[in-house]
Amino acid sequence: MTIDNATQIEFWNGETGHNWVTQDALVEAMLQPIGESVMDTLAPQPGEHVLDIGCGCGHTSLSLAERVGAEGSVTGVDISTPMLAVANHLAAEHSSIQFVEADAQTHAFEPERYDVVFSRFGVMFFEDPVAAFANIWSALRTSGRLAFCCWQPRAVNPFMTVPAMAALELLPAPPEVPPRTPGPFAFEEADYVTEILTRAGFESISVTPLRQPLTFGCGLSLTDIVDRLVQIGPIAQMVREAPQDLQQPVREKVIAAVSPFYDPLSGLPLDGEFWQVTATH
C-alpha cells in the first residue's frame, strides 16, 4: 500500500493544513527544540546555501537563515499553500529566503545548488522515498550535508498513544497501516532509513536516537489543550469522522487520559523518541 503524492498534496492543502496554520504557534513551540537540536548537529555555516524540505510555516527556514547570514540563502519547499502563505508573511523582510510550493520528490532542483539539506519531520511522506532522496541528492554539491529528524515507532511516543488509546475506547480503530506506508511513521525503522539513503546515493549515513520532550499547550487549560489535539493531534481524523453524539464523550475520555501528565504552567509535556539522521553527498 502506498499513498500517492497527489493525495498528500490534497491532505496538506485541505482541513489539516488550515488547522495547522490556525495552531501554528502551539505546534512551533512543541517542535522547535527538536529542529534546533538537529540544526546544531548539521551546523550550517555563514555563506552556505540551504534547502529546507517540508518547511511548513517557515520557522525552520528563518532559523536556518540566521545561521547562514546575509551571504547565505535558504530555499524552503513545501506542498501546502496555506502553510507557505504564513511562511511568506513571516519572511517578507528576509531577502535571503525564498519559498517554493513543490513536491521535493519530483521538483526540478538546480543541480548541485545547495551545501546543506535540512528537514524537520518533512521527509516521511514521499510516495517513492528512494526517488525523492535521489532527487534531493542531485541538488546537493559534492560533500554536501543532509540532516533530518523523523519519528521512532508510535508505541514509544506517548503523545501519539495516550490520546489515541483513550479515543479508541469509544471509536472504532482506523484501518491498519502497513509498515513503511508514507506518513508520520514511515521511517520508524532505522535500517529502512539507511537503505533508502544508500540507494539514493548518500554516504556516511548515521541514524541515532534523539530524545526530546514534546510540550504541547503551554499555559492553556486542559480542556483547551484537548480541543486543539482533536484538530491537529494524533486523534484529529478519528474525531473528525466520529458521529456528532460521540464528539464530547471522546473529548472527556481524552481529558481523563492525559490529565495525569498535565501541568498548569507547561501544559502537556510528554516524552518524545525520534531519529536524527545525517548523511553526506
Helices and strands as residue ranges (DSSP letters): H 5-13, H 15-22, H 24-42, E 49-53, H 59-68, E 73-78, H 81-90, E 97-101, E 114-120, H 129-139, E 140-151, G 154-156, H 158-167, H 190-200, E 203-211, E 214-216, H 222-232, H 236-240, H 244-258, G 259-261, E 268-270, E 273-280
